[in-house]
Amino acid sequence: AHDEAGHTLLADRIREWLARGDRHITIRPVINLNDHCNGSEDTGHHGHQGPDPYVPTFLTAEKVRLRNPTCVFPHCTKKSRSCDLDHLTAHTRTGITCECNLAPLCRHHHQLKTHAGWRYQQLTPGTFLWREPHGQTMLVTPTGTSDLTDP
């Protein structure tokens, strides 16, 4: 644990503060963004077992939003904290609820993906290949959007 200045705190000191009751202590989990799903996409479950909920856990949602700070639709800059978490493979079609199958889409772009023929896939964590209904292809990375369609 660390104080506001970043100094390491000893467990005894933390216990002392907790016992006093006049301190506000916030505990935040450490989230490892390099810890990815390990399973095979061929199974449709990416190595996960058991029934799969539609709504992601706090940790899963937080990892997705930290990895993708904005909507992953081409050229969108809406902050991921206000976005829907979209299942790349629909949950009803064996799409699991894990970071490898979730991406933030603002409500408008989520509707385009769901109802207007836009399609995308995650190539690597944080990198998405988009295809619009008329064939244009775009690559969205953490640094921006590139048009891959031949002129």
Contacts in CASP RR format, 6 or more apart in sequence:
PFRMAT RR
TARGET T0000
AUTHOR 0000-0000-0000
METHOD contacts of the structure
MODEL  1
AHDEAGHTLLADRIREWLARGDRHITIRPVINLNDHCNGSEDTGHHGHQG
PDPYVPTFLTAEKVRLRNPTCVFPHCTKKSRSCDLDHLTAHTRTGITCEC
NLAPLCRHHHQLKTHAGWRYQQLTPGTFLWREPHGQTMLVTPTGTSDLTD
P
1 8 0 8 1.000
1 9 0 8 1.000
1 11 0 8 1.000
1 14 0 8 1.000
2 8 0 8 1.000
2 9 0 8 1.000
3 9 0 8 1.000
14 25 0 8 1.000
17 23 0 8 1.000
17 25 0 8 1.000
18 25 0 8 1.000
29 59 0 8 1.000
31 59 0 8 1.000
31 62 0 8 1.000
31 63 0 8 1.000
31 66 0 8 1.000
33 63 0 8 1.000
33 66 0 8 1.000
33 67 0 8 1.000
33 125 0 8 1.000
36 99 0 8 1.000
36 100 0 8 1.000
36 125 0 8 1.000
37 46 0 8 1.000
37 47 0 8 1.000
37 48 0 8 1.000
37 98 0 8 1.000
37 99 0 8 1.000
37 100 0 8 1.000
38 46 0 8 1.000
38 47 0 8 1.000
39 45 0 8 1.000
39 46 0 8 1.000
39 47 0 8 1.000
39 48 0 8 1.000
40 46 0 8 1.000
40 47 0 8 1.000
44 89 0 8 1.000
44 94 0 8 1.000
44 95 0 8 1.000
44 96 0 8 1.000
45 52 0 8 1.000
45 94 0 8 1.000
45 96 0 8 1.000
46 96 0 8 1.000
46 98 0 8 1.000
46 100 0 8 1.000
46 101 0 8 1.000
48 96 0 8 1.000
48 98 0 8 1.000
52 91 0 8 1.000
52 95 0 8 1.000
52 96 0 8 1.000
52 97 0 8 1.000
53 97 0 8 1.000
54 91 0 8 1.000
54 97 0 8 1.000
55 97 0 8 1.000
56 64 0 8 1.000
56 85 0 8 1.000
56 97 0 8 1.000
56 98 0 8 1.000
56 102 0 8 1.000
60 97 0 8 1.000
60 98 0 8 1.000
60 99 0 8 1.000
60 102 0 8 1.000
61 85 0 8 1.000
61 102 0 8 1.000
63 99 0 8 1.000
64 80 0 8 1.000
64 85 0 8 1.000
64 99 0 8 1.000
64 102 0 8 1.000
64 103 0 8 1.000
64 104 0 8 1.000
65 80 0 8 1.000
65 81 0 8 1.000
65 83 0 8 1.000
65 85 0 8 1.000
65 104 0 8 1.000
67 99 0 8 1.000
67 125 0 8 1.000
67 126 0 8 1.000
68 80 0 8 1.000
68 103 0 8 1.000
68 104 0 8 1.000
68 126 0 8 1.000
68 142 0 8 1.000
69 79 0 8 1.000
69 80 0 8 1.000
70 76 0 8 1.000
70 77 0 8 1.000
70 78 0 8 1.000
70 79 0 8 1.000
70 80 0 8 1.000
70 83 0 8 1.000
70 104 0 8 1.000
71 77 0 8 1.000
71 78 0 8 1.000
71 80 0 8 1.000
71 83 0 8 1.000
71 104 0 8 1.000
71 105 0 8 1.000
71 106 0 8 1.000
71 109 0 8 1.000
72 103 0 8 1.000
72 104 0 8 1.000
72 105 0 8 1.000
72 120 0 8 1.000
72 126 0 8 1.000
72 128 0 8 1.000
72 140 0 8 1.000
73 105 0 8 1.000
73 106 0 8 1.000
73 109 0 8 1.000
73 112 0 8 1.000
73 113 0 8 1.000
73 118 0 8 1.000
73 130 0 8 1.000
73 140 0 8 1.000
74 130 0 8 1.000
74 138 0 8 1.000
74 140 0 8 1.000
74 145 0 8 1.000
75 144 0 8 1.000
75 145 0 8 1.000
76 106 0 8 1.000
76 109 0 8 1.000
78 106 0 8 1.000
80 104 0 8 1.000
82 106 0 8 1.000
83 104 0 8 1.000
83 105 0 8 1.000
83 106 0 8 1.000
83 107 0 8 1.000
83 110 0 8 1.000
84 104 0 8 1.000
84 105 0 8 1.000
84 106 0 8 1.000
84 107 0 8 1.000
84 110 0 8 1.000
85 102 0 8 1.000
85 103 0 8 1.000
85 104 0 8 1.000
86 102 0 8 1.000
86 103 0 8 1.000
86 104 0 8 1.000
86 105 0 8 1.000
86 110 0 8 1.000
86 113 0 8 1.000
87 95 0 8 1.000
87 96 0 8 1.000
87 97 0 8 1.000
87 101 0 8 1.000
87 102 0 8 1.000
88 95 0 8 1.000
88 101 0 8 1.000
88 102 0 8 1.000
88 103 0 8 1.000
88 120 0 8 1.000
88 121 0 8 1.000
88 122 0 8 1.000
89 95 0 8 1.000
89 96 0 8 1.000
89 101 0 8 1.000
91 97 0 8 1.000
95 101 0 8 1.000
99 125 0 8 1.000
100 122 0 8 1.000
100 125 0 8 1.000
103 120 0 8 1.000
103 122 0 8 1.000
103 126 0 8 1.000
103 128 0 8 1.000
105 113 0 8 1.000
109 118 0 8 1.000
112 118 0 8 1.000
113 119 0 8 1.000
113 120 0 8 1.000
116 133 0 8 1.000
117 132 0 8 1.000
117 133 0 8 1.000
118 130 0 8 1.000
118 131 0 8 1.000
118 132 0 8 1.000
118 133 0 8 1.000
119 130 0 8 1.000
119 131 0 8 1.000
120 128 0 8 1.000
120 129 0 8 1.000
120 130 0 8 1.000
120 131 0 8 1.000
121 128 0 8 1.000
121 129 0 8 1.000
122 128 0 8 1.000
123 129 0 8 1.000
126 141 0 8 1.000
126 142 0 8 1.000
127 139 0 8 1.000
127 140 0 8 1.000
127 141 0 8 1.000
127 142 0 8 1.000
128 139 0 8 1.000
128 140 0 8 1.000
129 137 0 8 1.000
129 138 0 8 1.000
129 139 0 8 1.000
129 140 0 8 1.000
129 148 0 8 1.000
130 137 0 8 1.000
130 138 0 8 1.000
130 139 0 8 1.000
130 140 0 8 1.000
131 137 0 8 1.000
132 138 0 8 1.000
135 149 0 8 1.000
136 147 0 8 1.000
136 149 0 8 1.000
137 147 0 8 1.000
137 148 0 8 1.000
137 149 0 8 1.000
138 145 0 8 1.000
138 146 0 8 1.000
138 147 0 8 1.000
138 148 0 8 1.000
138 149 0 8 1.000
139 145 0 8 1.000
139 146 0 8 1.000
139 148 0 8 1.000
END
